[in-house]
Amino acid sequence: DAGITQSPRHKVTETGTPVTLRCHQTENHRYMYWYRQDPGHGLRLIHYSYGVKDTDKGEVSDGYSVSRSKTEDFLLTLESATSSQTSVYFCAITAGQHNYGYTFGSGTRLTVV
Amino acid sequence: SQQGEEDPQALSIQEGENATMNCSYKTSINNLQWYRQNSGRGLVHLILIRSNEREKHSGRLRVTLDTSKKSSSLLITASRAADTASYFCATATPSSSASKIIFGSGTRLSIRP
């Protein structure tokens, strides 16, 4: 999607290894989000950021950490990947705190074996 | 737990017919948003309706919001094959730090030629 890219698009990793997913935006938006999407669960919020170095937990944050050292980049790290973290991960950005729609990236399909 | 729940989970209609999807939620909201997701892609923002609005239109889309019943509906008129996708409602709840939207599980819409 225009203005937001996720990398990698696909990744297979082994249980117990650390994994970092990257979200990069060119819109200069303040707010960035990480979601995971699993069958039957819709999208669930993992972590979000409301500015450089300002982050907070979402509803499924256990096992994940994030960092935002620059406006344009929001990193999601799985400290020690588990099979339950096999999922599709989406990054999203929005222009303001209230009443703005989100723009989503194309997603990262992560498989933990 | 998820804030929004869509109904039905799946819907199959003939091309040219209207499609109606419903969303119910549990707590007070700032706004409610609808998104479309084509298979294997990210989510695309369709429309946002604020808590003080009752109806909103965008092209062939009509969204209603009933805050007393904590429910919303998305109507797609004169459906086309390209409307085949999953549709998600998402509710934005009041927050001091950032807008956070919580997604429902989605409705899978299939348009038969």
Chai-1 contact restraints between the chains, C-beta under 6 A:
chainA,res_idxA,chainB,res_idxB,connection_type,confidence,min_distance_angstrom,max_distance_angstrom,comment,restraint_id
A,D1,B,G42,contact,1.0,0.0,6.0,A-B,restraint_1
A,Y31,B,A98,contact,1.0,0.0,6.0,A-B,restraint_2
A,G42,B,F103,contact,1.0,0.0,6.0,A-B,restraint_3
A,G42,B,G104,contact,1.0,0.0,6.0,A-B,restraint_4
A,G42,B,S105,contact,1.0,0.0,6.0,A-B,restraint_5
A,G42,B,G106,contact,1.0,0.0,6.0,A-B,restraint_6
A,L43,B,F103,contact,1.0,0.0,6.0,A-B,restraint_7
A,Y48,B,A98,contact,1.0,0.0,6.0,A-B,restraint_8
A,Y50,B,S97,contact,1.0,0.0,6.0,A-B,restraint_9
A,Y50,B,A98,contact,1.0,0.0,6.0,A-B,restraint_10
A,F90,B,G42,contact,1.0,0.0,6.0,A-B,restraint_11
A,Q97,B,A98,contact,1.0,0.0,6.0,A-B,restraint_12
A,Q97,B,S99,contact,1.0,0.0,6.0,A-B,restraint_13
A,H98,B,N30,contact,1.0,0.0,6.0,A-B,restraint_14
A,H98,B,S99,contact,1.0,0.0,6.0,A-B,restraint_15
A,N99,B,N31,contact,1.0,0.0,6.0,A-B,restraint_16
A,N99,B,R50,contact,1.0,0.0,6.0,A-B,restraint_17
A,G101,B,Q33,contact,1.0,0.0,6.0,A-B,restraint_18
A,G101,B,H45,contact,1.0,0.0,6.0,A-B,restraint_19
A,G101,B,L48,contact,1.0,0.0,6.0,A-B,restraint_20
A,F104,B,G42,contact,1.0,0.0,6.0,A-B,restraint_21
A,F104,B,L43,contact,1.0,0.0,6.0,A-B,restraint_22
A,G105,B,G42,contact,1.0,0.0,6.0,A-B,restraint_23
A,S106,B,G42,contact,1.0,0.0,6.0,A-B,restraint_24
A,G107,B,G42,contact,1.0,0.0,6.0,A-B,restraint_25
